[in-house]
Amino acid sequence: MPLGIKKNGTEEKLNIPREEKLHSEEMWLPSVEASGLDVEDVARKLDTNVLTGLSWAEAERRKSMFGANEFVVKNEDPIWRKYMEQFQNPLILLLLGSAFVSICMKQFDDAVSITVAILIVVTVAFVQEYRSEKSLEALTKLIPPSCHCIRESKVHSFYARDLVPGDVVLLNLGAQVPADLRLFETIELSIDESSFTGETEPVTKQTKRRKTDENKSTWETMAYMGTLVRCGSGKGIVVSTGDRSDFGQMFRLMQAVESPKTPLQESMDTLGKHLSYISFGIIGFIMLAGWLQGKPLLDMFNIGVSLAVAAIPEGLPIVVTVTLALGVTRMAKRNAIVKKIPTVETLGCVNVICSDKTGTLTKNEMTVTNIVTSDGWRAQVTGSGYNNVGAVQIQDISSDSETALMARSSIYNVLEVGCVCNNAAISPEGSLRGQPTEGALLAAAMKYGMLACSSNYHRLQEYPFNSEMKIMTVRCMPRAAHNESRQEIFFSKGAIEKILQYCSKIHYQGRCLPMNMDHQQRVLGEARQLATQGLRVIGMARGDSMEAMEFLGMVGLHDPPRPQVRQAVDIFHGTGVQVVMVTGDAMETAVSIAELLGIYRPNSTVVSGEQLDAMADDELKDRVMEVSVFYRVTPRQKLRIVQAFQSVGAVVAMTGDGVNDCVALKAAHIGIAMGKNGTDVSKEAADMILVDDDFYTIMAAVEEGKGIFYNIRNFIRFQLSTSIAALSLITITTLAGLPNPLNAMQILWINILMDGPPAQSLGVEPVDKDVIRQPPRSSKQSMIDRSLIANVLLSAAIIVLGTLFVFQRELQDNKLTPRDTTMTFTCFVLFDLFNALSCRSQDKSVLEIGLGTNRLFIAAVLLSLCGQLLVIFFPPLQWVFQTEALHFQDMAFLTAITSSVLIVSELKKWIQRHPPFRLFSPAVNRGRSRSDLI
């Protein structure tokens, strides 16, 4: 079977017989070996054909032999071992020691009770950590990479995990290399191997290995898995996949490295350590004071260790991790994939959003609506979508057959450039493979009956579009059947002002005239007229050389705004977030769309890329907050825009989809890439990916980010108030010389409630619909501020005073009975549950947010309440916790007392929301103006 090999755009035929199937261990090649072989030898060894690729059946067979093209995660410890690791906690070891001492002193009841408590505490901690691990594992599966592959002579797109050795892969600008490839076709191909070698300069690739390659860590004939295409395109044979790839060897080393903690996790660790030191000091004092008062040393030791377990928030970092991970998963359901968890912490601080226009603010559903030829003919194009439904209607055409023929010929010339200088393809079903702009040009040609015109030319070379030059050019040779002269022709399309720089001639009524200033001004005037309608304008030219092109005309493409963008922009502006359009389009097009979306306002200004280059850094810093539209901007200038906003203290989010956007995406506080039309390079550099490329999704992500931040605050408020209340209660009773109101088992039960379901369910509270309308918080704002501390101390004080009142009321004869501790214990637990209810929001009433909006919380509270009732009324648990049954009147009395923490909290929220007390509201304190933030 003939094997076709392309080299730099030319094609050669190699007659190589197909060999028998090879053994599985021979059907892959290390990159070192593959780089030194000729392409035909690689194809022979892997039993493949570079023109037709593998068959689907053969690919499936090889996949069953080699497995999926993904890395095998190291074998995890079995669940039982993870469970046993929980017993290595020093506090748990202290409790085990306490149980052992109880056995030695023949206090078997205490030993059994402590052992049961240990099992409960360890199980809760294990479930927390297991949920955290599973949540983080789920995040790694949110962004499956895809690839373009030839199978059975057709190009297919599918997940890269399905590639096998012998597959033929197509590489395009901005793509991530999906496996180790031996290249057999390169067109201006250069690949960024910095993630692989650390070298920042892209490597130019070719199909033949040179002798100078011998001492290099990578070879120019290879494309390595995980690297990124910076320029051009190419094709290659998959030689190794997954763990067999060169990157797979690095992955095995990476597994041994622990991922760094996020700033929030670090701060929670620090908070936990500080609280631990304080708690240990207080507990040590309690044990010493109790011992000096003559209380049994073993009892004081058990209570001290139990207090340490309950008061020290060792589960705080874990719950924060779970809350962040679950929040990221929830964002993914709203089409915002967060790659790096610290991004969640930053989302609520963003006060400037620099957004690209095409595909983010608009739908990126390009449709050619207007055609203007160089000799003045105009045409309207009807229909939409990537199909031939519609027509090209030439305006003001006379019945004169010669004039009509001339008009049709001019329209043909314009559309011919759009077809030939094009890399997109439209399937018979109407699906597009390629860029929407190029798809729209093909669709316009289809409506004019000339889709196949590109087959009249043989492409010799391509000069790809880039954001600096803003044009694309192809060098072609007419096929013999269509042109006898066989002279090379250049076809170019791109921004009008850039195309005109290459045009020394203009096509006019079948003639080629020298281009003069009047012609240029007329062309630019026509372009401005189209741009003021919000159309993207693309110029078309052709010629015998790049230096002497002939201008043929232009097309106007309509890209409608996304329906919910105006609403999102208005909400952002209302909360002090500045939205800035950064686009490569002309001023008229950019301003027209910006006005429609509410981004451009009468008091704002617009700045071009040229004006930006002319500004000094200090001038740009002074003016940047007044600019709402940057137009004709290059990726290099995007970086400067981001840095200008950052220089005035703004927290900047920047969107981008191209290869050259990655620098600005990296520099921004939050880089946002496009999921549909973004390149793999931009996705790699970004912190967040918009699955649907919709600007409205940014608002949804910011909303979720703010909600997660406040949920964590609510959880911290609950945990701290419970810890402080428990420590304060035992401290006060010890100093007062009273019996201990709670035994060790009861304190451990309180710890389960504090770290268990009620606490964790606060972290998944649904996002408040009004949170998006809150102004951005300062990036320097601490998680624990004055308002949170005030709420914690208020709740803790009510819990302590109420519990002491019940304890003193029951302790009439100064003798401690099971009823006394049961009443006190139940009082504290009910206080805890009512406190959790009040912690669901810092400034809104429980009735306002709705009792049933967080079903998980309701279930957790009911589960905890049922557990408490079992502890009181179920005989085996009565024996463990040393409780006795209470009467209905007792439960009613305790409910009335403990609900006070909720009532006081609700009253405080009401006062804060109503004048003249509104100035003291935490919500108002969060509502700073943008001038306070920047």
URJOSUL-V36858 format. One record per backbone hydrogen bond with DSSP energy under -1.0 kcal/mol. NH is the residue of the N-H (numbers start at 1). CO is the residue of the C=O. E is the energy in kcal/mol with one decimal. If there is no record, write none. Layout:
# URJOSUL-V36858
nh->{NH/NH}
co->{CO/CO}
e->{E/E}
This chain:
# URJOSUL-V36858
nh->{3/5/7/10/12/14/26/29/34/35/42/43/44/45/46/48/53/59/60/61/62/63/64/65/66/67/69/70/82/83/84/85/86/87/88/89/93/94/95/96/97/98/99/100/101/102/103/104/105/106/107/108/111/112/113/114/115/116/117/118/119/120/121/122/123/124/125/126/127/128/129/130/131/132/133/134/135/136/137/138/139/141/142/147/149/150/151/152/153/154/156/158/160/162/163/166/167/169/170/171/174/175/177/180/181/182/183/184/185/187/190/191/192/196/197/198/203/205/206/213/214/216/222/223/226/227/228/229/230/231/233/234/235/236/237/238/239/240/244/245/249/250/251/252/254/255/256/257/266/267/268/269/270/271/272/273/274/275/276/277/278/279/280/281/282/283/284/285/286/287/288/289/290/291/292/293/294/295/300/301/302/303/304/305/306/307/308/309/310/311/312/314/316/319/320/321/322/323/324/325/326/327/328/329/330/331/332/333/334/335/336/337/339/340/343/344/346/347/349/350/351/352/353/354/355/361/362/363/367/369/370/371/372/373/374/376/379/380/381/382/387/393/395/404/405/406/407/408/409/410/411/412/413/414/415/416/417/418/419/420/421/422/425/427/430/433/439/440/441/442/443/444/445/446/447/449/450/453/455/456/457/458/460/461/463/470/472/473/474/475/476/477/479/482/483/489/490/491/492/493/494/495/499/500/502/504/505/506/507/508/511/513/515/520/521/522/523/524/525/526/527/528/529/530/531/532/533/534/535/536/538/539/540/541/542/543/549/550/551/552/553/554/555/556/557/558/562/565/568/569/570/571/572/573/574/575/576/577/578/580/581/582/583/590/591/592/593/594/595/596/597/599/600/604/605/607/609/612/613/614/620/621/622/623/624/626/627/628/629/630/631/632/633/638/639/640/641/642/643/644/645/646/647/648/649/650/653/654/655/656/662/665/666/667/668/670/672/673/675/679/680/681/683/684/685/686/687/688/689/690/691/695/697/698/699/700/701/702/703/704/705/706/707/708/709/710/711/712/713/714/715/716/717/718/719/720/721/722/723/724/725/726/727/728/729/730/731/732/733/734/735/736/737/738/747/748/749/750/751/752/753/754/755/756/760/761/763/765/771/773/774/777/781/789/790/791/792/793/794/795/796/797/798/799/800/801/802/803/804/805/806/807/808/809/810/811/812/821/822/823/824/825/826/827/828/829/830/831/832/833/834/835/836/837/838/839/840/849/850/858/859/860/861/862/863/864/865/866/867/868/869/870/871/872/873/874/878/879/880/881/882/883/891/892/893/894/895/896/897/898/899/900/901/903/904/905/906/907/908/909/910/911/912/913/917/920/921/925/926/928/934}
co->{14/12/10/7/5/3/23/239/30/31/38/39/40/41/42/43/49/55/56/57/58/59/60/61/62/63/161/68/78/79/80/81/83/84/85/86/89/90/91/92/93/94/95/96/97/98/99/100/101/103/102/106/107/108/109/110/111/112/113/114/115/116/117/118/119/120/121/122/123/124/125/126/127/128/129/130/131/132/133/134/135/138/139/158/156/168/154/54/52/151/149/147/145/159/160/238/164/236/148/234/229/172/227/240/223/237/221/235/235/233/231/203/228/193/193/194/191/189/220/210/211/213/219/181/177/224/192/175/190/190/187/171/185/169/182/167/180/180/241/242/245/246/247/248/250/251/253/254/262/263/264/265/266/267/268/269/270/271/272/273/274/275/276/277/278/279/280/281/282/283/284/285/286/287/288/289/291/290/296/297/298/299/300/301/302/303/304/305/306/307/308/312/313/315/316/317/318/319/320/321/322/323/324/325/326/327/328/329/331/332/331/689/687/687/340/341/342/343/346/347/651/651/578/653/580/357/357/560/558/556/556/379/554/377/552/373/371/393/369/391/385/380/378/400/401/402/403/404/405/406/407/408/409/410/411/412/413/414/415/416/417/420/433/431/427/425/435/436/437/438/439/440/441/442/443/446/445/450/452/453/454/477/475/475/473/466/493/463/491/461/489/458/456/479/479/476/543/474/541/472/539/470/495/496/499/549/549/513/551/511/508/506/504/516/517/518/519/520/521/522/523/524/525/526/527/528/530/531/530/557/555/494/553/492/550/490/502/542/505/540/540/372/538/370/536/367/361/562/564/565/566/567/568/569/570/571/573/572/351/353/628/355/630/586/587/588/589/590/591/592/593/594/594/601/626/629/631/608/609/610/616/617/618/619/620/623/624/605/605/581/607/585/583/634/635/636/637/638/639/640/641/642/643/645/646/645/352/670/354/672/659/661/662/663/664/652/654/688/690/657/174/174/679/680/681/682/671/671/337/673/335/360/694/695/695/696/697/698/699/700/701/702/703/704/705/706/707/708/709/710/711/712/713/714/715/716/717/718/719/720/721/722/723/724/725/726/727/728/729/730/731/732/734/733/743/744/745/746/747/748/749/750/751/752/756/757/760/762/768/770/771/348/778/785/786/787/788/789/790/791/792/793/794/795/796/797/798/799/800/801/802/803/804/805/806/807/810/817/818/819/820/821/822/823/824/825/826/827/828/829/830/831/832/833/834/835/837/845/846/854/855/856/857/858/859/860/861/862/863/864/865/866/867/868/869/870/874/875/876/877/878/878/887/888/889/890/891/892/893/894/895/897/898/899/900/901/902/903/904/905/906/907/908/909/914/917/918/921/922/926/930}
e->{-3.5/-2.3/-2.7/-1.8/-3.2/-2.3/-1.7/-2.6/-2.7/-2.4/-2.1/-2.7/-1.9/-2.6/-2.2/-2.2/-2.9/-2.4/-2.2/-1.9/-2.5/-2.2/-1.9/-1.1/-3.1/-2.6/-3.0/-2.1/-1.9/-2.4/-2.1/-1.8/-1.1/-1.4/-1.9/-1.4/-2.3/-1.9/-1.9/-2.4/-2.4/-2.2/-2.3/-2.3/-2.4/-2.1/-1.8/-2.3/-1.9/-1.9/-3.5/-1.0/-1.9/-2.6/-2.4/-2.7/-2.2/-2.5/-2.3/-2.5/-2.2/-2.0/-2.8/-3.0/-2.0/-2.2/-2.3/-2.5/-2.5/-2.1/-2.3/-2.6/-2.4/-2.1/-2.5/-2.4/-2.4/-2.1/-2.4/-1.9/-1.0/-1.1/-1.5/-2.3/-3.0/-2.8/-2.6/-1.4/-2.8/-1.6/-3.2/-1.7/-2.4/-1.9/-1.8/-2.7/-2.1/-2.7/-2.5/-3.5/-2.0/-2.3/-2.9/-1.7/-3.1/-2.6/-2.7/-2.2/-1.5/-2.9/-2.0/-2.6/-3.5/-1.4/-3.5/-1.0/-3.1/-3.0/-1.8/-1.6/-1.5/-2.0/-1.6/-2.2/-2.7/-2.1/-1.9/-2.9/-2.0/-1.7/-1.9/-2.2/-2.2/-2.0/-2.5/-2.9/-2.7/-1.1/-1.9/-1.5/-1.1/-1.1/-2.3/-1.6/-2.2/-1.7/-1.1/-1.8/-2.7/-2.5/-2.4/-2.3/-2.5/-2.7/-2.8/-2.4/-2.5/-2.8/-2.1/-2.4/-2.2/-2.8/-3.0/-2.0/-2.3/-3.1/-2.6/-2.0/-2.6/-2.6/-2.3/-2.9/-2.7/-2.2/-2.4/-1.5/-1.4/-2.4/-2.2/-2.5/-2.7/-2.6/-2.6/-2.7/-2.5/-2.8/-2.1/-2.3/-2.4/-3.8/-1.8/-2.5/-1.6/-2.6/-2.2/-2.3/-2.6/-2.8/-2.6/-2.8/-2.9/-2.1/-2.4/-2.1/-2.2/-2.2/-2.1/-1.4/-1.2/-1.7/-2.3/-2.9/-2.5/-1.0/-2.0/-1.7/-1.1/-1.8/-2.1/-1.0/-1.9/-1.6/-3.0/-3.1/-3.2/-1.6/-1.8/-2.8/-1.2/-2.6/-1.6/-2.2/-2.8/-2.8/-2.7/-1.7/-2.3/-2.6/-2.1/-2.5/-1.4/-3.3/-3.0/-2.7/-2.3/-2.0/-2.4/-2.6/-2.0/-2.1/-2.3/-2.4/-2.3/-1.7/-2.3/-2.5/-1.6/-1.5/-1.6/-2.8/-2.5/-1.8/-1.7/-2.7/-2.1/-2.7/-2.3/-2.4/-1.5/-2.0/-2.4/-2.1/-1.9/-2.5/-1.9/-1.4/-2.4/-1.4/-1.6/-1.7/-1.4/-3.0/-3.3/-1.7/-3.6/-3.0/-2.6/-2.0/-2.2/-2.9/-3.0/-2.3/-2.6/-2.1/-1.2/-2.5/-3.4/-2.3/-2.9/-2.1/-1.6/-2.1/-2.9/-2.6/-1.6/-1.4/-1.7/-2.8/-2.7/-3.2/-1.8/-2.8/-2.7/-2.0/-2.6/-2.3/-2.5/-2.8/-2.2/-2.2/-2.2/-2.4/-2.0/-1.8/-2.5/-2.3/-1.1/-2.2/-1.4/-2.7/-2.3/-3.2/-2.8/-2.3/-1.9/-1.8/-2.3/-4.0/-2.6/-2.7/-1.2/-3.1/-2.1/-2.8/-3.0/-3.0/-2.4/-1.1/-1.9/-2.9/-2.4/-2.1/-2.6/-2.7/-2.2/-1.1/-1.3/-2.9/-2.6/-3.0/-2.6/-2.8/-2.6/-2.6/-3.1/-2.1/-2.0/-2.7/-2.7/-1.7/-1.8/-2.0/-1.3/-2.3/-1.9/-2.4/-1.3/-2.2/-1.9/-1.5/-2.5/-2.3/-1.8/-1.7/-2.2/-2.0/-1.0/-2.6/-1.3/-3.2/-2.0/-1.4/-1.9/-1.6/-1.4/-1.0/-2.1/-2.4/-2.4/-2.1/-2.2/-2.4/-1.7/-1.0/-1.7/-1.9/-2.5/-2.3/-2.3/-1.9/-1.1/-2.4/-2.2/-2.0/-2.1/-1.8/-3.2/-2.7/-3.2/-2.5/-1.6/-1.8/-2.0/-2.1/-1.7/-1.6/-2.4/-2.2/-2.7/-2.8/-2.4/-2.2/-1.2/-1.4/-1.0/-1.7/-2.4/-2.7/-2.5/-2.3/-2.8/-2.6/-2.3/-2.5/-1.9/-2.2/-2.2/-2.3/-1.9/-2.3/-2.3/-2.6/-2.6/-2.0/-2.6/-2.9/-2.1/-1.9/-2.6/-2.9/-2.0/-2.4/-2.4/-2.7/-2.5/-1.9/-2.4/-2.8/-2.0/-2.0/-2.7/-2.1/-1.3/-2.6/-2.1/-2.0/-1.9/-2.0/-1.8/-1.7/-1.8/-2.4/-2.5/-1.5/-2.4/-2.5/-1.1/-1.2/-1.8/-1.0/-1.5/-1.8/-1.6/-2.4/-2.7/-2.1/-2.6/-2.7/-2.3/-2.4/-2.7/-2.4/-2.1/-2.4/-2.6/-2.6/-2.6/-2.4/-2.7/-2.2/-2.0/-2.6/-3.0/-2.1/-2.0/-2.0/-1.9/-1.9/-2.2/-2.8/-2.3/-3.1/-2.8/-2.2/-2.3/-2.3/-2.6/-2.4/-2.2/-2.1/-2.5/-2.5/-2.2/-1.6/-1.9/-1.6/-1.0/-2.2/-1.4/-1.9/-2.6/-2.3/-2.7/-2.5/-2.4/-2.4/-2.7/-2.5/-2.2/-2.3/-2.3/-2.2/-2.1/-1.6/-2.9/-2.6/-2.4/-2.2/-1.5/-3.0/-1.2/-1.4/-2.0/-2.5/-2.6/-2.7/-2.4/-2.2/-2.2/-3.0/-1.8/-1.4/-1.3/-2.4/-3.0/-1.4/-2.6/-2.5/-2.4/-2.2/-2.1/-2.4/-2.1/-1.4/-1.6/-1.9/-2.0/-2.4/-1.9/-1.8/-1.8}
